[in-house]
Amino acid sequence: MTGQFVKYLMVAGMMSALGAQALAAPDLTPVKAWIAQQAGVKSLIVDIKQERHLRTVKKPLESAGRFWFVRDGAFRWQAGDPPKLVAVMNPADEFSVIYPMKKTAEVFSKAAVEREDAGQGIAFLRAGFPANLEDFQRRFEVTEITSADGWDTVEVKPAGEGSSFAVRKLVLSLNQQTRRLGAMQIHLRDGSWINNTVTGLQENPAIPASQFSYDLSGYAVKRQ
């Protein structure tokens, strides 16, 4: 489950711009400006185009996705149309991964999320929406920042990274004018990577609580 979760649950990514000049040491000014821009954002609806680049497949696999997010921690991710995967974190931190076409689901309690590798994937999903700089730095170490063509490209790796961590690095693309996240790229340890680009963004929309629940009637459900 973890491999599929990590590969699908990612809100955006972009290749570093050609010719970008790496700074001698990371200057966190772009990161600080990006986080400050989000200070008034309480909820989001994000449309995403995803390209999955696999080592064994020459042509990237493309899909569309939508992400709903509220600042209290609840979110919903949908991949494909019709959805092939739905991932929901409710305000009580119960996490569900649902495969509508197969009528199967996995449901993780808050304790299980903290215990299992799923918690690592959730941390990367939430990386695009940090509450503050301290929260971001607890989870990630900025290794390089480059700037070109109106974009700041920020490379990070997991803080306290262990050998079992599935993600090798994360690349954030921040628009220098809007200070918004335009894309996010995930590099996995198996050599594959996922390129996600934001195609639509709504800030502070009204999102009903029902969006963060899912009717599992008729599903084969595994609970942890």
Salt bridges, closest charged atoms under 4 A:
ASP47 OD1 - ARG66 NE 2.68
GLU51 OE1 - HIS53 NE2 3.49
ASP93 OD1 - ARG126 NH2 3.93
GLU116 OE2 - ARG115 NE 3.57
ASP135 OD1 - ARG138 NH2 3.27
ASP135 OD1 - ARG139 NH1 2.23
GLU141 OE1 - LYS157 NZ 3.90
ASP152 OD2 - ARG179 NH1 3.25
GLU155 OE1 - LYS169 NZ 3.41
GLU161 OE2 - ARG189 NH2 1.85
GLU203 OE2 - ARG180 NE 2.74
